[in-house]
Amino acid sequence: MPEQKPKALLADKAYDSDAIRTDLKRRGIRAVIPPKSNRKVAIRYDKRLYKERNRIERVFGHLKINRAVATRYDQLAETFLGMLFLASARYWFKFVHAA
C-alpha cells in the first residue's frame, strides 16, 4: 500500500469495470478511466488529467530502452531502483546534450 492515499487512479479502458469503480469510490479515490465503447451509460472522466497518464507511459517507454529495466533482472528493490536511477540519468544526459 502507498504511504499516502492517492487522490485519483489514472488507467486505460481495460480497467473500466463496475467492480473497480465501486471499490475506488468506497476508498475515496477518484477514477479517471475512460469508458469502454460497449457501456450503455456514458461515464464522464477528467480528460485533462487523463492526458497526464500518457506522459507517464512515455517516460516508462524511454526507460525501458535499457534492457535491465525492461526485463527486471534485479531481484532486490534497491538494485532495481539503482538501475532506474542510472537509466534516468542516461536519458537525462541525452536530453540535455540535444538541447
Secondary structure, DSSP 8 states (H G I E B T S, - for coil): --SS--SEEE--GGG--HHHHHHHHHHT-EEE----TT-SS-----HHHHHHHHHHHHHHHHHTTSHHHHHT--SSHHHHHHHHHHHHHHHHHHHHHH-
